[in-house]
Amino acid sequence: MKANVAASTLAMVLGSVTSALAASGAREDNSGVLVWIFLGFCALIIVAQLAPAVLTMIGMAKGVAESVGRKAVAKN
């Protein structure tokens, strides 16, 4: 009996929520070309800073792998 009441209550709540989730129309942000140029420039700066960071991390990983390999050879 309790499961039936819980299921009915859940169905009523979810049935009333579906109309609230519907979108009223397309969103307009009125962004001009200058906004998109600015965002592209910001993305370019981020990518330009990300490339050297990735190369540095790869170099550090190679250095750690080489030092671990040397220690393994020295122990044998």
WOWOQUI-V252027 format. One record per residue. RES is the residue in one small letter. NEAR is the number of other C-alpha atoms within 10 Angstrom. D_LAST is the distance of its C-alpha to the last C-alpha in Angstrom with 2 decimals. Layout:
BEGIN
RES;NEAR;D_LAST, RES;NEAR;D_LAST
END
This chain:
BEGIN
m;6;71.73, k;7;69.32, a;8;66.98, n;9;69.98, v;10;71.03, a;11;67.51, a;12;67.27, s;12;70.71, t;12;69.93, l;11;66.69, a;12;68.57, m;11;71.28, v;11;68.89, l;11;66.86, g;11;70.09, s;10;71.48, v;11;68.33, t;9;68.07, s;9;70.94, a;9;69.38, l;8;66.20, a;8;68.17, a;8;68.02, s;7;71.33, g;6;70.52, a;6;68.24, r;7;66.79, e;6;67.94, d;6;66.06, n;7;68.12, s;8;65.14, g;8;66.23, v;9;64.45, l;9;63.58, v;11;61.63, w;11;59.56, i;11;58.99, f;11;57.84, l;12;55.42, g;12;54.06, f;12;53.58, c;12;51.71, a;12;49.43, l;12;48.86, i;11;47.83, i;11;45.35, v;12;43.78, a;11;43.67, q;11;41.74, l;12;39.45, a;10;38.16, p;11;36.52, a;12;35.10, v;11;33.40, l;11;32.02, t;12;30.69, m;11;29.01, i;12;27.37, g;12;26.14, m;12;24.75, a;12;22.96, k;12;21.41, g;12;20.36, v;12;18.75, a;11;16.94, e;12;15.65, s;12;14.56, v;12;12.71, g;11;11.01, r;11;10.11, k;10;8.76, a;10;6.51, v;9;5.33, a;8;5.52, k;6;3.80, n;5;0.00
END
